[in-house]
Amino acid sequence: MAQLMDRITVNPRQCGGLPCIRGMRIRVSDVLELLASGMTPKQILKEHPDLEAEDIQACLRFASSRVGHPVVAA
């Protein structure tokens, strides 16, 4: 999880506090939407040269961690 948090950052003063990639203004949700629309990781990397393949993997791991373990209110 430490490597994940090195790649996924949250700053309340950036992008409305939404999770971003390595402090850039590329949101995790942006990458997930590109993947959902059918773009391949290779296409995403070509379109966003500041991204690294590990960033895309981190976005997927981050999303998986959020939906895989729902918070149950007491």
PDB file of N, CA, C and O in Angstrom:
ATOM      1  N   MET A   1       0.826  -1.197   0.000  1.00  0.00           N
ATOM      2  CA  MET A   1       0.000   0.000   0.000  1.00  0.00           C
ATOM      3  C   MET A   1       0.863   1.251   0.000  1.00  0.00           C
ATOM      4  O   MET A   1       0.425   2.301  -0.471  1.00  0.00           O
ATOM      5  N   ALA A   2       2.092   1.157   0.525  1.00  0.00           N
ATOM      6  CA  ALA A   2       2.960   2.340   0.553  1.00  0.00           C
ATOM      7  C   ALA A   2       3.275   2.816  -0.858  1.00  0.00           C
ATOM      8  O   ALA A   2       3.257   4.020  -1.118  1.00  0.00           O
ATOM      9  N   GLN A   3       3.563   1.896  -1.775  1.00  0.00           N
ATOM     10  CA  GLN A   3       3.846   2.297  -3.147  1.00  0.00           C
ATOM     11  C   GLN A   3       2.629   2.950  -3.782  1.00  0.00           C
ATOM     12  O   GLN A   3       2.763   3.903  -4.549  1.00  0.00           O
ATOM     13  N   LEU A   4       1.454   2.447  -3.469  1.00  0.00           N
ATOM     14  CA  LEU A   4       0.226   3.028  -3.995  1.00  0.00           C
ATOM     15  C   LEU A   4       0.102   4.478  -3.563  1.00  0.00           C
ATOM     16  O   LEU A   4      -0.218   5.342  -4.380  1.00  0.00           O
ATOM     17  N   MET A   5       0.348   4.752  -2.309  1.00  0.00           N
ATOM     18  CA  MET A   5       0.185   6.111  -1.804  1.00  0.00           C
ATOM     19  C   MET A   5       1.321   7.029  -2.257  1.00  0.00           C
ATOM     20  O   MET A   5       1.199   8.250  -2.159  1.00  0.00           O
ATOM     21  N   ASP A   6       2.419   6.462  -2.747  1.00  0.00           N
ATOM     22  CA  ASP A   6       3.457   7.286  -3.356  1.00  0.00           C
ATOM     23  C   ASP A   6       2.987   7.805  -4.710  1.00  0.00           C
ATOM     24  O   ASP A   6       3.423   8.868  -5.151  1.00  0.00           O
ATOM     25  N   ARG A   7       2.113   7.074  -5.362  1.00  0.00           N
ATOM     26  CA  ARG A   7       1.626   7.440  -6.693  1.00  0.00           C
ATOM     27  C   ARG A   7       0.286   8.160  -6.644  1.00  0.00           C
ATOM     28  O   ARG A   7       0.020   9.014  -7.490  1.00  0.00           O
ATOM     29  N   ILE A   8      -0.549   7.839  -5.691  1.00  0.00           N
ATOM     30  CA  ILE A   8      -1.863   8.465  -5.573  1.00  0.00           C
ATOM     31  C   ILE A   8      -1.808   9.456  -4.420  1.00  0.00           C
ATOM     32  O   ILE A   8      -1.552   9.086  -3.275  1.00  0.00           O
ATOM     33  N   THR A   9      -2.051  10.714  -4.741  1.00  0.00           N
ATOM     34  CA  THR A   9      -1.967  11.764  -3.733  1.00  0.00           C
ATOM     35  C   THR A   9      -3.296  12.493  -3.621  1.00  0.00           C
ATOM     36  O   THR A   9      -4.072  12.562  -4.574  1.00  0.00           O
ATOM     37  N   VAL A  10      -3.537  13.031  -2.444  1.00  0.00           N
ATOM     38  CA  VAL A  10      -4.743  13.821  -2.204  1.00  0.00           C
ATOM     39  C   VAL A  10      -4.309  15.133  -1.563  1.00  0.00           C
ATOM     40  O   VAL A  10      -3.673  15.150  -0.509  1.00  0.00           O
ATOM     41  N   ASN A  11      -4.663  16.216  -2.216  1.00  0.00           N
ATOM     42  CA  ASN A  11      -4.340  17.553  -1.724  1.00  0.00           C
ATOM     43  C   ASN A  11      -5.635  18.363  -1.752  1.00  0.00           C
ATOM     44  O   ASN A  11      -6.202  18.578  -2.823  1.00  0.00           O
ATOM     45  N   PRO A  12      -6.105  18.811  -0.600  1.00  0.00           N
ATOM     46  CA  PRO A  12      -7.374  19.543  -0.553  1.00  0.00           C
ATOM     47  C   PRO A  12      -7.391  20.794  -1.437  1.00  0.00           C
ATOM     48  O   PRO A  12      -8.461  21.284  -1.796  1.00  0.00           O
ATOM     49  N   ARG A  13      -6.210  21.311  -1.788  1.00  0.00           N
ATOM     50  CA  ARG A  13      -6.147  22.526  -2.611  1.00  0.00           C
ATOM     51  C   ARG A  13      -5.922  22.226  -4.094  1.00  0.00           C
ATOM     52  O   ARG A  13      -5.658  23.131  -4.885  1.00  0.00           O
ATOM     53  N   GLN A  14      -6.028  20.963  -4.457  1.00  0.00           N
ATOM     54  CA  GLN A  14      -5.809  20.570  -5.856  1.00  0.00           C
ATOM     55  C   GLN A  14      -6.934  19.655  -6.312  1.00  0.00           C
ATOM     56  O   GLN A  14      -7.245  18.661  -5.657  1.00  0.00           O
ATOM     57  N   CYS A  15      -7.533  19.998  -7.429  1.00  0.00           N
ATOM     58  CA  CYS A  15      -8.606  19.184  -8.032  1.00  0.00           C
ATOM     59  C   CYS A  15      -9.719  18.868  -7.035  1.00  0.00           C
ATOM     60  O   CYS A  15     -10.272  17.768  -7.030  1.00  0.00           O
ATOM     61  N   GLY A  16     -10.031  19.835  -6.207  1.00  0.00           N
ATOM     62  CA  GLY A  16     -11.124  19.666  -5.252  1.00  0.00           C
ATOM     63  C   GLY A  16     -10.881  18.589  -4.217  1.00  0.00           C
ATOM     64  O   GLY A  16     -11.827  18.068  -3.626  1.00  0.00           O
ATOM     65  N   GLY A  17      -9.621  18.251  -3.993  1.00  0.00           N
ATOM     66  CA  GLY A  17      -9.301  17.229  -3.000  1.00  0.00           C
ATOM     67  C   GLY A  17      -9.476  15.803  -3.499  1.00  0.00           C
ATOM     68  O   GLY A  17      -9.385  14.854  -2.720  1.00  0.00           O
ATOM     69  N   LEU A  18      -9.727  15.650  -4.797  1.00  0.00           N
ATOM     70  CA  LEU A  18      -9.888  14.310  -5.360  1.00  0.00           C
ATOM     71  C   LEU A  18      -8.515  13.651  -5.547  1.00  0.00           C
ATOM     72  O   LEU A  18      -7.516  14.344  -5.741  1.00  0.00           O
ATOM     73  N   PRO A  19      -8.467  12.329  -5.489  1.00  0.00           N
ATOM     74  CA  PRO A  19      -7.201  11.623  -5.662  1.00  0.00           C
ATOM     75  C   PRO A  19      -6.592  11.906  -7.037  1.00  0.00           C
ATOM     76  O   PRO A  19      -7.270  11.814  -8.060  1.00  0.00           O
ATOM     77  N   CYS A  20      -5.312  12.249  -7.044  1.00  0.00           N
ATOM     78  CA  CYS A  20      -4.577  12.558  -8.267  1.00  0.00           C
ATOM     79  C   CYS A  20      -3.349  11.661  -8.359  1.00  0.00           C
ATOM     80  O   CYS A  20      -3.017  10.930  -7.426  1.00  0.00           O
ATOM     81  N   ILE A  21      -2.695  11.737  -9.490  1.00  0.00           N
ATOM     82  CA  ILE A  21      -1.499  10.933  -9.700  1.00  0.00           C
ATOM     83  C   ILE A  21      -0.261  11.777  -9.437  1.00  0.00           C
ATOM     84  O   ILE A  21      -0.026  12.785 -10.104  1.00  0.00           O
ATOM     85  N   ARG A  22       0.518  11.355  -8.467  1.00  0.00           N
ATOM     86  CA  ARG A  22       1.808  11.962  -8.113  1.00  0.00           C
ATOM     87  C   ARG A  22       1.759  13.487  -8.042  1.00  0.00           C
ATOM     88  O   ARG A  22       2.687  14.157  -8.496  1.00  0.00           O
ATOM     89  N   GLY A  23       0.707  14.029  -7.488  1.00  0.00           N
ATOM     90  CA  GLY A  23       0.624  15.471  -7.297  1.00  0.00           C
ATOM     91  C   GLY A  23       0.332  16.258  -8.559  1.00  0.00           C
ATOM     92  O   GLY A  23       0.270  17.487  -8.524  1.00  0.00           O
ATOM     93  N   MET A  24       0.153  15.564  -9.675  1.00  0.00           N
ATOM     94  CA  MET A  24      -0.196  16.257 -10.918  1.00  0.00           C
ATOM     95  C   MET A  24      -1.701  16.510 -10.930  1.00  0.00           C
ATOM     96  O   MET A  24      -2.431  16.010 -10.074  1.00  0.00           O
ATOM     97  N   ARG A  25      -2.142  17.267 -11.877  1.00  0.00           N
ATOM     98  CA  ARG A  25      -3.573  17.539 -11.992  1.00  0.00           C
ATOM     99  C   ARG A  25      -4.269  16.525 -12.901  1.00  0.00           C
ATOM    100  O   ARG A  25      -5.200  16.859 -13.635  1.00  0.00           O
ATOM    101  N   ILE A  26      -3.804  15.306 -12.835  1.00  0.00           N
ATOM    102  CA  ILE A  26      -4.454  14.195 -13.527  1.00  0.00           C
ATOM    103  C   ILE A  26      -5.102  13.346 -12.443  1.00  0.00           C
ATOM    104  O   ILE A  26      -4.421  12.718 -11.632  1.00  0.00           O
ATOM    105  N   ARG A  27      -6.430  13.340 -12.448  1.00  0.00           N
ATOM    106  CA  ARG A  27      -7.160  12.624 -11.396  1.00  0.00           C
ATOM    107  C   ARG A  27      -7.210  11.125 -11.679  1.00  0.00           C
ATOM    108  O   ARG A  27      -7.171  10.692 -12.830  1.00  0.00           O
ATOM    109  N   VAL A  28      -7.295  10.363 -10.628  1.00  0.00           N
ATOM    110  CA  VAL A  28      -7.479   8.919 -10.749  1.00  0.00           C
ATOM    111  C   VAL A  28      -8.723   8.648 -11.587  1.00  0.00           C
ATOM    112  O   VAL A  28      -8.715   7.773 -12.452  1.00  0.00           O
ATOM    113  N   SER A  29      -9.780   9.391 -11.332  1.00  0.00           N
ATOM    114  CA  SER A  29     -11.026   9.183 -12.072  1.00  0.00           C
ATOM    115  C   SER A  29     -10.853   9.453 -13.561  1.00  0.00           C
ATOM    116  O   SER A  29     -11.515   8.816 -14.379  1.00  0.00           O
ATOM    117  N   ASP A  30      -9.980  10.381 -13.929  1.00  0.00           N
ATOM    118  CA  ASP A  30      -9.718  10.645 -15.354  1.00  0.00           C
ATOM    119  C   ASP A  30      -9.139   9.403 -16.029  1.00  0.00           C
ATOM    120  O   ASP A  30      -9.570   9.015 -17.114  1.00  0.00           O
ATOM    121  N   VAL A  31      -8.173   8.798 -15.381  1.00  0.00           N
ATOM    122  CA  VAL A  31      -7.530   7.599 -15.942  1.00  0.00           C
ATOM    123  C   VAL A  31      -8.530   6.453 -16.010  1.00  0.00           C
ATOM    124  O   VAL A  31      -8.575   5.725 -17.002  1.00  0.00           O
ATOM    125  N   LEU A  32      -9.330   6.288 -14.966  1.00  0.00           N
ATOM    126  CA  LEU A  32     -10.333   5.212 -14.963  1.00  0.00           C
ATOM    127  C   LEU A  32     -11.356   5.421 -16.065  1.00  0.00           C
ATOM    128  O   LEU A  32     -11.774   4.457 -16.706  1.00  0.00           O
ATOM    129  N   GLU A  33     -11.770   6.661 -16.301  1.00  0.00           N
ATOM    130  CA  GLU A  33     -12.723   6.947 -17.373  1.00  0.00           C
ATOM    131  C   GLU A  33     -12.121   6.642 -18.744  1.00  0.00           C
ATOM    132  O   GLU A  33     -12.812   6.130 -19.624  1.00  0.00           O
ATOM    133  N   LEU A  34     -10.845   6.951 -18.928  1.00  0.00           N
ATOM    134  CA  LEU A  34     -10.189   6.643 -20.199  1.00  0.00           C
ATOM    135  C   LEU A  34     -10.143   5.127 -20.428  1.00  0.00           C
ATOM    136  O   LEU A  34     -10.400   4.651 -21.534  1.00  0.00           O
ATOM    137  N   LEU A  35      -9.819   4.388 -19.389  1.00  0.00           N
ATOM    138  CA  LEU A  35      -9.802   2.928 -19.504  1.00  0.00           C
ATOM    139  C   LEU A  35     -11.205   2.398 -19.784  1.00  0.00           C
ATOM    140  O   LEU A  35     -11.379   1.512 -20.621  1.00  0.00           O
ATOM    141  N   ALA A  36     -12.194   2.930 -19.097  1.00  0.00           N
ATOM    142  CA  ALA A  36     -13.575   2.483 -19.283  1.00  0.00           C
ATOM    143  C   ALA A  36     -14.091   2.801 -20.681  1.00  0.00           C
ATOM    144  O   ALA A  36     -14.950   2.096 -21.211  1.00  0.00           O
ATOM    145  N   SER A  37     -13.566   3.860 -21.268  1.00  0.00           N
ATOM    146  CA  SER A  37     -14.010   4.231 -22.622  1.00  0.00           C
ATOM    147  C   SER A  37     -13.373   3.357 -23.696  1.00  0.00           C
ATOM    148  O   SER A  37     -13.725   3.459 -24.871  1.00  0.00           O
ATOM    149  N   GLY A  38     -12.435   2.498 -23.296  1.00  0.00           N
ATOM    150  CA  GLY A  38     -11.831   1.567 -24.229  1.00  0.00           C
ATOM    151  C   GLY A  38     -10.395   1.863 -24.603  1.00  0.00           C
ATOM    152  O   GLY A  38      -9.790   1.121 -25.378  1.00  0.00           O
ATOM    153  N   MET A  39      -9.839   2.938 -24.062  1.00  0.00           N
ATOM    154  CA  MET A  39      -8.431   3.223 -24.358  1.00  0.00           C
ATOM    155  C   MET A  39      -7.543   2.190 -23.668  1.00  0.00           C
ATOM    156  O   MET A  39      -7.839   1.726 -22.567  1.00  0.00           O
ATOM    157  N   THR A  40      -6.473   1.851 -24.331  1.00  0.00           N
ATOM    158  CA  THR A  40      -5.506   0.937 -23.729  1.00  0.00           C
ATOM    159  C   THR A  40      -4.527   1.754 -22.884  1.00  0.00           C
ATOM    160  O   THR A  40      -4.380   2.959 -23.089  1.00  0.00           O
ATOM    161  N   PRO A  41      -3.862   1.097 -21.938  1.00  0.00           N
ATOM    162  CA  PRO A  41      -2.839   1.824 -21.187  1.00  0.00           C
ATOM    163  C   PRO A  41      -1.790   2.464 -22.099  1.00  0.00           C
ATOM    164  O   PRO A  41      -1.326   3.573 -21.833  1.00  0.00           O
ATOM    165  N   LYS A  42      -1.422   1.773 -23.160  1.00  0.00           N
ATOM    166  CA  LYS A  42      -0.440   2.316 -24.096  1.00  0.00           C
ATOM    167  C   LYS A  42      -0.953   3.609 -24.738  1.00  0.00           C
ATOM    168  O   LYS A  42      -0.193   4.565 -24.897  1.00  0.00           O
ATOM    169  N   GLN A  43      -2.223   3.642 -25.104  1.00  0.00           N
ATOM    170  CA  GLN A  43      -2.810   4.848 -25.690  1.00  0.00           C
ATOM    171  C   GLN A  43      -2.860   5.986 -24.676  1.00  0.00           C
ATOM    172  O   GLN A  43      -2.613   7.143 -25.018  1.00  0.00           O
ATOM    173  N   ILE A  44      -3.176   5.655 -23.441  1.00  0.00           N
ATOM    174  CA  ILE A  44      -3.239   6.672 -22.385  1.00  0.00           C
ATOM    175  C   ILE A  44      -1.852   7.269 -22.159  1.00  0.00           C
ATOM    176  O   ILE A  44      -1.708   8.484 -22.024  1.00  0.00           O
ATOM    177  N   LEU A  45      -0.845   6.419 -22.119  1.00  0.00           N
ATOM    178  CA  LEU A  45       0.519   6.901 -21.913  1.00  0.00           C
ATOM    179  C   LEU A  45       0.979   7.784 -23.065  1.00  0.00           C
ATOM    180  O   LEU A  45       1.716   8.746 -22.855  1.00  0.00           O
ATOM    181  N   LYS A  46       0.554   7.466 -24.259  1.00  0.00           N
ATOM    182  CA  LYS A  46       0.912   8.288 -25.414  1.00  0.00           C
ATOM    183  C   LYS A  46       0.233   9.656 -25.341  1.00  0.00           C
ATOM    184  O   LYS A  46       0.837  10.675 -25.675  1.00  0.00           O
ATOM    185  N   GLU A  47      -1.028   9.668 -24.900  1.00  0.00           N
ATOM    186  CA  GLU A  47      -1.788  10.910 -24.791  1.00  0.00           C
ATOM    187  C   GLU A  47      -1.349  11.763 -23.599  1.00  0.00           C
ATOM    188  O   GLU A  47      -1.461  12.988 -23.632  1.00  0.00           O
ATOM    189  N   HIS A  48      -0.854  11.114 -22.558  1.00  0.00           N
ATOM    190  CA  HIS A  48      -0.418  11.794 -21.332  1.00  0.00           C
ATOM    191  C   HIS A  48       1.021  11.386 -21.029  1.00  0.00           C
ATOM    192  O   HIS A  48       1.244  10.509 -20.194  1.00  0.00           O
ATOM    193  N   PRO A  49       1.992  11.998 -21.682  1.00  0.00           N
ATOM    194  CA  PRO A  49       3.389  11.561 -21.545  1.00  0.00           C
ATOM    195  C   PRO A  49       3.972  11.720 -20.136  1.00  0.00           C
ATOM    196  O   PRO A  49       5.016  11.141 -19.836  1.00  0.00           O
ATOM    197  N   ASP A  50       3.318  12.490 -19.276  1.00  0.00           N
ATOM    198  CA  ASP A  50       3.808  12.616 -17.902  1.00  0.00           C
ATOM    199  C   ASP A  50       3.467  11.391 -17.057  1.00  0.00           C
ATOM    200  O   ASP A  50       4.042  11.192 -15.987  1.00  0.00           O
ATOM    201  N   LEU A  51       2.537  10.576 -17.533  1.00  0.00           N
ATOM    202  CA  LEU A  51       2.158   9.373 -16.800  1.00  0.00           C
ATOM    203  C   LEU A  51       3.147   8.251 -17.065  1.00  0.00           C
ATOM    204  O   LEU A  51       3.840   8.227 -18.081  1.00  0.00           O
ATOM    205  N   GLU A  52       3.188   7.327 -16.121  1.00  0.00           N
ATOM    206  CA  GLU A  52       3.989   6.116 -16.241  1.00  0.00           C
ATOM    207  C   GLU A  52       3.057   4.920 -16.123  1.00  0.00           C
ATOM    208  O   GLU A  52       1.975   5.024 -15.544  1.00  0.00           O
ATOM    209  N   ALA A  53       3.470   3.799 -16.665  1.00  0.00           N
ATOM    210  CA  ALA A  53       2.634   2.594 -16.618  1.00  0.00           C
ATOM    211  C   ALA A  53       2.237   2.252 -15.179  1.00  0.00           C
ATOM    212  O   ALA A  53       1.124   1.789 -14.930  1.00  0.00           O
ATOM    213  N   GLU A  54       3.142   2.480 -14.248  1.00  0.00           N
ATOM    214  CA  GLU A  54       2.854   2.190 -12.842  1.00  0.00           C
ATOM    215  C   GLU A  54       1.749   3.089 -12.298  1.00  0.00           C
ATOM    216  O   GLU A  54       1.047   2.698 -11.365  1.00  0.00           O
ATOM    217  N   ASP A  55       1.581   4.273 -12.856  1.00  0.00           N
ATOM    218  CA  ASP A  55       0.503   5.167 -12.436  1.00  0.00           C
ATOM    219  C   ASP A  55      -0.855   4.570 -12.777  1.00  0.00           C
ATOM    220  O   ASP A  55      -1.795   4.640 -11.985  1.00  0.00           O
ATOM    221  N   ILE A  56      -0.945   3.988 -13.956  1.00  0.00           N
ATOM    222  CA  ILE A  56      -2.217   3.378 -14.364  1.00  0.00           C
ATOM    223  C   ILE A  56      -2.531   2.187 -13.469  1.00  0.00           C
ATOM    224  O   ILE A  56      -3.676   2.007 -13.056  1.00  0.00           O
ATOM    225  N   GLN A  57      -1.535   1.383 -13.171  1.00  0.00           N
ATOM    226  CA  GLN A  57      -1.740   0.259 -12.258  1.00  0.00           C
ATOM    227  C   GLN A  57      -2.160   0.747 -10.879  1.00  0.00           C
ATOM    228  O   GLN A  57      -3.015   0.140 -10.233  1.00  0.00           O
ATOM    229  N   ALA A  58      -1.564   1.834 -10.432  1.00  0.00           N
ATOM    230  CA  ALA A  58      -1.916   2.387  -9.119  1.00  0.00           C
ATOM    231  C   ALA A  58      -3.367   2.863  -9.110  1.00  0.00           C
ATOM    232  O   ALA A  58      -4.062   2.700  -8.107  1.00  0.00           O
ATOM    233  N   CYS A  59      -3.830   3.445 -10.210  1.00  0.00           N
ATOM    234  CA  CYS A  59      -5.227   3.879 -10.302  1.00  0.00           C
ATOM    235  C   CYS A  59      -6.165   2.687 -10.172  1.00  0.00           C
ATOM    236  O   CYS A  59      -7.179   2.756  -9.476  1.00  0.00           O
ATOM    237  N   LEU A  60      -5.823   1.603 -10.841  1.00  0.00           N
ATOM    238  CA  LEU A  60      -6.660   0.405 -10.759  1.00  0.00           C
ATOM    239  C   LEU A  60      -6.647  -0.199  -9.359  1.00  0.00           C
ATOM    240  O   LEU A  60      -7.686  -0.614  -8.846  1.00  0.00           O
ATOM    241  N   ARG A  61      -5.469  -0.245  -8.745  1.00  0.00           N
ATOM    242  CA  ARG A  61      -5.391  -0.766  -7.368  1.00  0.00           C
ATOM    243  C   ARG A  61      -6.166   0.130  -6.408  1.00  0.00           C
ATOM    244  O   ARG A  61      -6.849  -0.357  -5.507  1.00  0.00           O
ATOM    245  N   PHE A  62      -6.054   1.443  -6.606  1.00  0.00           N
ATOM    246  CA  PHE A  62      -6.766   2.390  -5.753  1.00  0.00           C
ATOM    247  C   PHE A  62      -8.272   2.176  -5.873  1.00  0.00           C
ATOM    248  O   PHE A  62      -8.972   2.092  -4.864  1.00  0.00           O
ATOM    249  N   ALA A  63      -8.767   2.087  -7.097  1.00  0.00           N
ATOM    250  CA  ALA A  63     -10.202   1.874  -7.312  1.00  0.00           C
ATOM    251  C   ALA A  63     -10.654   0.548  -6.713  1.00  0.00           C
ATOM    252  O   ALA A  63     -11.712   0.470  -6.088  1.00  0.00           O
ATOM    253  N   SER A  64      -9.862  -0.477  -6.901  1.00  0.00           N
ATOM    254  CA  SER A  64     -10.194  -1.787  -6.360  1.00  0.00           C
ATOM    255  C   SER A  64     -10.276  -1.756  -4.842  1.00  0.00           C
ATOM    256  O   SER A  64     -11.146  -2.392  -4.247  1.00  0.00           O
ATOM    257  N   SER A  65      -9.373  -1.019  -4.222  1.00  0.00           N
ATOM    258  CA  SER A  65      -9.379  -0.943  -2.756  1.00  0.00           C
ATOM    259  C   SER A  65     -10.609  -0.206  -2.250  1.00  0.00           C
ATOM    260  O   SER A  65     -11.084  -0.475  -1.146  1.00  0.00           O
ATOM    261  N   ARG A  66     -11.125   0.716  -3.044  1.00  0.00           N
ATOM    262  CA  ARG A  66     -12.302   1.485  -2.634  1.00  0.00           C
ATOM    263  C   ARG A  66     -13.597   0.709  -2.782  1.00  0.00           C
ATOM    264  O   ARG A  66     -14.499   0.863  -1.959  1.00  0.00           O
ATOM    265  N   VAL A  67     -13.711  -0.117  -3.806  1.00  0.00           N
ATOM    266  CA  VAL A  67     -14.954  -0.859  -4.012  1.00  0.00           C
ATOM    267  C   VAL A  67     -14.892  -2.249  -3.394  1.00  0.00           C
ATOM    268  O   VAL A  67     -15.930  -2.873  -3.170  1.00  0.00           O
ATOM    269  N   GLY A  68     -13.708  -2.732  -3.121  1.00  0.00           N
ATOM    270  CA  GLY A  68     -13.572  -4.084  -2.584  1.00  0.00           C
ATOM    271  C   GLY A  68     -13.835  -4.199  -1.102  1.00  0.00           C
ATOM    272  O   GLY A  68     -14.097  -5.290  -0.597  1.00  0.00           O
ATOM    273  N   HIS A  69     -13.768  -3.082  -0.401  1.00  0.00           N
ATOM    274  CA  HIS A  69     -13.941  -3.101   1.052  1.00  0.00           C
ATOM    275  C   HIS A  69     -14.864  -1.953   1.477  1.00  0.00           C
ATOM    276  O   HIS A  69     -14.401  -0.932   1.985  1.00  0.00           O
ATOM    277  N   PRO A  70     -16.162  -2.127   1.265  1.00  0.00           N
ATOM    278  CA  PRO A  70     -17.064  -1.023   1.604  1.00  0.00           C
ATOM    279  C   PRO A  70     -17.080  -0.746   3.115  1.00  0.00           C
ATOM    280  O   PRO A  70     -16.935  -1.653   3.935  1.00  0.00           O
ATOM    281  N   VAL A  71     -17.256   0.509   3.443  1.00  0.00           N
ATOM    282  CA  VAL A  71     -17.351   0.916   4.832  1.00  0.00           C
ATOM    283  C   VAL A  71     -18.786   0.707   5.287  1.00  0.00           C
ATOM    284  O   VAL A  71     -19.726   1.186   4.654  1.00  0.00           O
ATOM    285  N   VAL A  72     -18.943  -0.009   6.382  1.00  0.00           N
ATOM    286  CA  VAL A  72     -20.277  -0.272   6.917  1.00  0.00           C
ATOM    287  C   VAL A  72     -20.494   0.618   8.117  1.00  0.00           C
ATOM    288  O   VAL A  72     -19.724   0.578   9.076  1.00  0.00           O
ATOM    289  N   ALA A  73     -21.548   1.427   8.068  1.00  0.00           N
ATOM    290  CA  ALA A  73     -21.857   2.324   9.189  1.00  0.00           C
ATOM    291  C   ALA A  73     -22.362   1.509  10.366  1.00  0.00           C
ATOM    292  O   ALA A  73     -23.123   0.555  10.204  1.00  0.00           O
ATOM    293  N   ALA A  74     -21.924   1.901  11.550  1.00  0.00           N
ATOM    294  CA  ALA A  74     -22.326   1.164  12.761  1.00  0.00           C
ATOM    295  C   ALA A  74     -23.675   1.621  13.254  1.00  0.00           C
ATOM    296  O   ALA A  74     -24.170   1.112  14.260  1.00  0.00           O
TER     297      ALA A  74
END
